[in-house]
Amino acid sequence: MTDDTRKPSKGGPRRRDEIFAACLDLLAAHGYDPLTIEGVAQRANVNKTTIYRWWPSKSELLRDALLNSGLLSFDLPDTGSLAGDLTTLGARVQDLLADEHKRAVVESALVGAVRHPAMRDLVSSFLEDRLGRHQPIFVRAVARGELPADFDPALLVDALAGALWLRILVRRQGVTEDFAQQTVTLLMNGVAAAGGASANASLRPTAAKLLRN
């Protein structure tokens, strides 16, 4: 095995990307329980002391791998409308889950979250991170008058992603090309019917607060 502990510009060992890839590969293949730092070290061809120097536990390593590897990331859409942005966002989540390896990573993470508090906290952190990255969509929607300033963006994100995850991961059904669009239409009609009422605004920062920042 090789070992290189020089610190790169983004933090972590020089072979950080290989370590992250090995960690997620093992998670997808075997789940959270059998995942070990020793196994990651062997797969990434680095000494385990290198990993322990930066990540004292496998949950900390896995958290950084999920947040920073880029495996579950995609470009943020900017179509000029909230409906268009959400439809594109849904299609990109759909494409992500259609990839067998990425879907296995997501499934293993969700199963682990049910059984282990550390993994549950990790998944929660990942979802909050992704919500934060999606905020520009809703800031633009407020500026265009498509959403009230006190609307909780997490409601739309959770509803859209949840519909896709349930259909693909739980029901094991295929998703038609217009599924994301139909789901967004249903959600947007619901927002309009509610008259733009504030929904659980105290749970997360509202779009109004984001506009003021």
N, C-alpha and C positions, 0 to 999 in steps of 0.2 A: 504494500500500500504506500501511497505517497502522502506527504503532509506539507502543507504550505499555509502558514498562519499570518502571512502578510495581510494587512487590512486594506480592502479596496475603498474607493471613494464613497460608496453607498453604505459601508459598514458590513461587517461579517468577513469570514475568510475569503481568500481569493477565489476559491472554487465554490462559492455560495450557490450559483445556479445549478451546478451538478448535484449538490447536496439537496437542494429543494426538489429537483426532478426525481432523485432517488426516493426521497420521503413520500412524495405524492404517488409515485409508481407503486411503492409498497402498500400505501394506504388503499389504493384502488384494487390491488391484487388480493390483499389479505384482510383488510379492515383495520380498525383502530387497535383492537386488543393485541394482536401479534406484533404490531409495529414497535420496533426498538431502535434506539440510537445506534447500537452495535450493527444492526441489520442495515441501517441507512449508510453507515460508514463503509461497510463492506461493498454495498452496491455502488456507492459513489467513488470507491477506491481512495478513501482518505482515512487517516487514523481517527479513532473515536475520540481521542483527546482533543482534536481540533474542533469537533462538534460540541463537546461538553464545554469547551472554553467559551463558546458563544451562546449555546442553548443548554441550560442545566437540565431540562426535561424534554421529553418528546412532545408534550403539548405546546411548549414554547416554540420548538422547532417547527411543528406543524402549523402553528398560527402564522409564523413568518412566511412559511412556504405558501400557504393559501393566499395571504395578503399580497405577497411581493413576487411570486414566481411569474405572474402574468398568464398562467394556464387558464384561469377562469375570468379573464378580462376581455373587454371589447371596447371599441371606440364609441363614444357617446354621440347619439344622433342629434342633428339640428336641422329638422325639415321645415321649420317655419310655423309649425302648429303643434299643439299639445297632442292631439290625436295622432298626428303623423309621427311624432317622436315616440309615443308609447307603442304604436304599432311596430315601428322599427326596433325598438328596445325588446319587445316581445319576440320578434322574429330572431333577434340575435341570441336571446336566451334559448329559444327553440333550437337554433343551430348548434349552440353549445351543448345542449343535452342530447342532441343527435349524435355527437361524437362519443363513441363507446368508452374511451379512456376517461374523458372529462365527466361523463355521466357516472362512471364507477367511482370517481373521486367524490362527487357530490353525494352519491348514495351512501358511501362509507362514512362520510362526515356526518350525515344526518342520522344514520344508525348509531354511530358513536355518541352523538349528542343526546340520544334518548337514554343511554346507559351510563354515561360518565359526566359528572358535573364539569370537569375541566374541559371536555370536548364541547359540552353545551355552551360554556362561556366563550369558547373559541369560535363556534359557529355564530353565536350572537354578535361577537366582535366583527366577524367577517361581513355579516349582513348589514350592520351599522356602517361599516366602511363603504360598502357598495351603495347604500342609501345616500351617504355623504357625497359620493362621486356623481350620483344622479341628480343632485340638487339643482344644477344649472338648468335642467329641463323645466323645473317648476318655477324657478325664478323668472325665466323668460315667459312662461305661461301667465304668471301674475302680471308682468309688465304689459302683456298683450291683452289683458282683461279676460283671459280664459278661465282663471281660477281666482277665487277670493283670496285676499292676502292672509287670512287666518286658516286656510285649509291645510290639513296635515298630509304632506306628500306621501308618507309611508303607506297610507291607505290604498292608494292607487298602485304603488309598487308591489305591495304585499299581495293585493288581489290579482294582479296580472301574473306575477311570478308564481303565486300559489296555484292558479289555474293551470299553468303550464307544467309545473312540477307534479301536481296531482295526476294529470292526464298521462304524462310520460313515465314518471317514476312509480306511481302506485297502480294506476289502471293498466299500464303497459299498452296503451293505445297509441296509434299513430296520430300525428297532428297534421291537419290539412294546411295548405298554404295560406288560407284566409282565416285560420283559427285565431291568430293574434289580432287581426283586424276586427273580427266579430266580437272578441272579448273586450277590446278597447271600446267599440261602439256601445256595448252593454254598460261598461263602466262609465263612459261619458254621459250616457243617457241618465244613469243614476245620479251623477253629480248635478246634472241640470235639473232633474226632478226634485232633488233636495234643496234646490234654490241656493246652492253654494254655501250651505250652512257649515259652520265649523264642526269638525268631527274629531273628538278626542285631541284637541289642539295641545293640551297640556302634556301629552305623552312624549312629543318630540318637538324640536324647534320648528316653528311654522315658517311658511314662505315669507311672511312679513318680516320676521326677524332676519332672515337671510338677506332680504333686500336692504335692510338697514346696515348690514355688516360691510 
